[in-house]
């Protein structure tokens, strides 16, 4: 894989943080407004009304795409709301989820995020995730780069955990209960928030059932920065995450947009327990 220098990574991280901050400002400004909302699954009754998209999702992605094209011309952008690919063959891919947790957002439930993940040949190298709340009880951006620390709002961040807490929290989607697991379960409705909260030590681990690449690319960079274990269900068992790659069977579908797979990330012992329960 072509090596990005720390100077390159610092600049990419700086821009990713600015983009995530801008997205957060757009989201905050929209709170309380009457929003136009559509549903991606309307044409298919089985999926109807399950995947909302607000006008703010689309506006933010347009703004981010414009900024990436201006500062990093030729690099690829993979976003949730548009299939436009300005640099499909480029090694660097910016993955964008303008609002992760849109169902929460359009209902006024204050848990949602904006996620920017930068990949180098499929490997996360920079992540910036704006969260509507945080360990500091305020919104802000968790961010990291390969070889650098986890930061919050440009300040190095290290989780401080009380040794008296015997049962920590685990982010978990549908399908499992807490019986036999070393923690209590929580569901936030946002994969990006769960990755960020796990990196920050607010969750011991998270299992995400059906993420798209833009849901977790930014969060995986945060998890890697703190040395968390990340595993992906390949269909034939859980494997350590090494990078995103499509497992599509046809050339036309051999695209990171089609990446999918259950994922678990967090502290090793809890990840091991979740993997055993998930088989």
C-alpha positions in Angstrom: 0.0 0.0 0.0 1.4 3.5 -0.8 2.5 5.1 2.4 1.0 8.4 3.5 3.4 10.5 5.5 2.4 11.8 8.9 2.4 15.3 7.3 -0.2 14.0 4.8 -2.2 12.4 7.5 -2.2 15.4 9.7 -3.5 17.6 6.9 -6.2 15.0 5.9 -7.2 14.7 9.6 -7.5 18.5 9.9 -9.7 18.8 6.9 -11.8 15.8 8.0 -12.4 17.5 11.4 -13.4 20.7 9.7 -15.9 18.8 7.5 -17.4 16.9 10.5 -17.6 20.2 12.4 -19.4 21.9 9.5 -21.8 18.9 9.2 -22.5 19.2 12.9 -23.2 22.9 12.6 -25.7 22.2 9.7 -27.4 19.6 11.8 -27.7 21.8 14.8 -29.1 24.7 12.8 -31.8 22.4 11.4 -33.1 21.3 14.8 -36.6 22.4 15.4 -37.3 23.0 11.7 -40.0 21.2 9.7 -37.9 18.9 7.5 -38.6 17.4 4.1 -38.2 13.6 4.6 -38.3 10.8 2.1 -37.8 7.0 2.5 -35.4 5.0 0.4 -37.6 1.8 0.6 -40.9 3.3 -0.5 -40.8 1.3 -3.8 -40.5 -2.0 -2.0 -43.2 -2.6 0.5 -41.0 -5.0 2.6 -38.6 -2.1 3.2 -41.0 0.8 3.2 -40.5 3.5 5.7 -37.4 2.0 7.3 -34.6 4.2 5.9 -35.4 7.9 6.1 -33.4 10.6 4.4 -33.9 14.3 5.3 -33.1 17.3 3.1 -30.3 18.0 5.6 -28.6 14.7 4.8 -28.5 15.6 1.1 -27.4 19.2 1.7 -24.5 18.2 3.9 -23.2 15.6 1.5 -23.2 18.1 -1.3 -21.2 20.6 0.8 -18.7 17.9 1.9 -18.2 16.7 -1.7 -17.5 20.3 -2.8 -14.9 20.8 -0.1 -13.1 17.5 -0.8 -13.0 18.3 -4.6 -11.5 21.7 -3.8 -8.8 20.5 -1.3 -8.1 17.0 -2.7 -8.9 17.0 -6.4 -9.0 13.6 -8.0 -9.6 11.7 -4.7 -12.6 9.5 -4.5 -15.7 10.2 -2.5 -18.2 7.5 -1.4 -21.3 8.9 0.2 -24.6 7.5 1.4 -26.9 9.9 -0.5 -25.2 10.1 -3.9 -23.6 7.5 -6.2 -21.3 10.0 -7.8 -17.7 8.8 -7.7 -15.2 11.5 -8.8 -12.1 9.2 -8.5 -13.2 5.6 -8.5 -9.6 4.3 -9.2 -7.9 6.6 -6.7 -6.2 5.0 -3.6 -7.8 7.6 -1.3 -11.5 7.3 -0.6 -13.5 9.7 1.5 -16.5 7.9 3.0 -19.3 10.2 4.1 -22.3 9.6 6.3 -23.8 13.1 6.6 -26.3 12.0 9.3 -25.9 8.6 10.9 -29.0 8.1 13.0 -31.4 9.9 10.6 -34.4 8.2 12.2 -33.4 9.7 15.5 -32.7 13.1 13.9 -36.1 13.5 12.1 -37.9 12.4 15.3 -36.0 14.9 17.5 -34.3 12.1 19.5 -30.9 13.7 20.3 -28.5 10.8 19.4 -27.0 11.2 15.9 -23.7 11.8 14.2 -21.9 12.9 11.1 -19.1 10.6 10.1 -16.1 11.2 7.8 -13.8 8.2 7.2 -10.7 8.3 4.9 -9.4 5.1 3.4 -6.1 4.3 1.8 -6.7 1.3 -0.5 -9.6 0.2 1.8 -7.8 0.7 5.1 -9.1 3.4 7.4 -6.4 6.0 8.0 -8.4 9.0 9.3 -11.7 9.3 11.1 -13.7 12.3 12.3 -17.1 11.7 13.9 -19.2 14.6 15.1 -21.5 13.4 17.8 -24.6 15.2 19.1 -23.4 14.4 22.7 -20.2 13.0 24.2 -18.3 12.1 27.4 -18.4 15.9 28.1 -22.2 16.1 27.8 -21.9 18.3 24.7 -21.6 17.9 21.0 -18.1 17.6 19.4 -15.8 15.7 17.1 -13.9 12.6 18.0 -11.0 12.2 15.6 -7.9 10.2 14.9 -5.3 9.3 12.3 -3.0 6.3 11.8 0.0 6.8 14.1 -1.8 9.5 16.2 -3.9 9.6 19.3 -7.7 9.6 19.7 -8.7 13.3 20.1 -11.8 15.2 21.0 -12.2 18.7 19.7 -8.4 18.8 18.9 -7.4 17.7 22.4 -5.8 14.3 23.0 -8.3 12.1 24.8 -7.8 9.1 27.0 -10.7 7.3 28.7 -10.8 7.3 32.5 -12.7 4.3 33.8 -13.7 3.7 37.4 -12.4 0.4 38.7 -15.6 0.1 40.8 -17.8 -0.3 37.8 -18.1 -4.1 37.4 -20.6 -4.2 34.5 -19.9 -1.8 31.6 -22.2 -1.1 28.7 -22.3 -2.9 25.4 -23.9 -1.4 22.2 -26.0 -4.1 20.6 -28.5 -4.3 17.9 -31.3 -6.8 17.5 -30.9 -10.5 18.2 -29.2 -10.9 21.5 -30.0 -10.4 25.2 -27.5 -9.7 28.0 -27.6 -13.2 29.5 -24.1 -14.4 29.9 -22.5 -11.2 28.6 -20.1 -9.2 30.7 -22.1 -6.0 30.5 -25.5 -4.3 30.2 -26.9 -3.6 26.7 -27.7 -0.2 25.1 -29.0 0.7 21.6 -28.4 4.2 20.3 -29.6 3.9 16.7 -26.3 5.2 15.3 -23.4 3.0 14.3 -21.0 6.0 14.2 -21.9 7.0 17.7 -21.4 3.5 19.0 -18.0 3.3 17.4 -17.0 6.7 18.8 -18.4 5.9 22.3 -16.5 2.6 22.3 -13.3 4.3 21.3 -13.9 6.9 24.1 -14.6 4.1 26.7 -18.2 4.9 27.2 -19.1 1.5 25.8 -17.0 -1.6 26.3 -17.8 -2.9 22.8 -20.5 -2.6 20.1 -21.9 -5.1 17.7 -23.4 -3.6 14.5 -25.7 -5.9 12.5 -26.0 -4.5 9.0 -23.7 -1.5 8.5 -22.7 0.1 5.3 -19.2 1.2 4.8 -20.0 4.9 5.5 -21.6 3.9 8.8 -18.4 2.6 10.3 -15.4 3.8 8.3 -14.8 6.9 10.4 -15.5 5.0 13.6 -13.1 2.2 12.8 -10.3 4.7 12.5 -11.1 5.9 16.1 -11.2 2.3 17.3 -7.8 1.5 15.7 -6.3 4.6 17.4 -7.1 3.2 20.9 -6.0 -0.4 20.0 -9.5 -1.8 20.1 -10.2 -5.2 18.6 -12.3 -5.1 15.5 -13.8 -8.2 13.9 -16.0 -8.8 10.9 -18.3 -11.7 10.1 -17.1 -12.9 6.7 -19.9 -15.4 6.3 -17.6 -18.2 7.3 -16.7 -17.0 10.8 -15.4 -13.9 12.6 -12.0 -12.5 11.4 -9.9 -9.6 12.5 -10.5 -6.6 10.4 -7.7 -5.7 8.1 -9.5 -3.4 5.6 -12.7 -2.9 3.6 -13.1 -5.0 0.5 -16.2 -5.9 -1.5 -17.1 -9.6 -1.5 -19.4 -9.1 -4.5 -19.4 -11.8 -7.1 -19.6 -9.7 -10.3 -17.2 -7.1 -11.7 -19.9 -4.4 -11.8 -20.6 -4.9 -8.1 -16.9 -5.1 -7.0 -17.1 -1.8 -5.4 -16.7 -0.6 -1.8 -20.2 0.7 -1.9 -21.4 -2.9 -1.8 -19.3 -3.8 1.3 -21.4 -5.3 4.1 -20.9 -7.5 7.1 -21.7 -7.8 10.8 -19.0 -6.1 12.9 -17.9 -6.1 16.5 -15.4 -3.7 18.0 -14.1 -3.0 21.5 -12.2 -4.4 24.4 -10.8 -7.9 23.5 -12.6 -9.9 26.2 -16.0 -8.4 25.4 -15.5 -8.8 21.7 -14.6 -12.5 22.3 -17.8 -12.9 24.3 -19.9 -11.3 21.6 -18.3 -13.4 18.9 -19.1 -16.6 20.8 -22.7 -15.5 21.3 -23.1 -14.4 17.6 -22.0 -17.6 15.9 
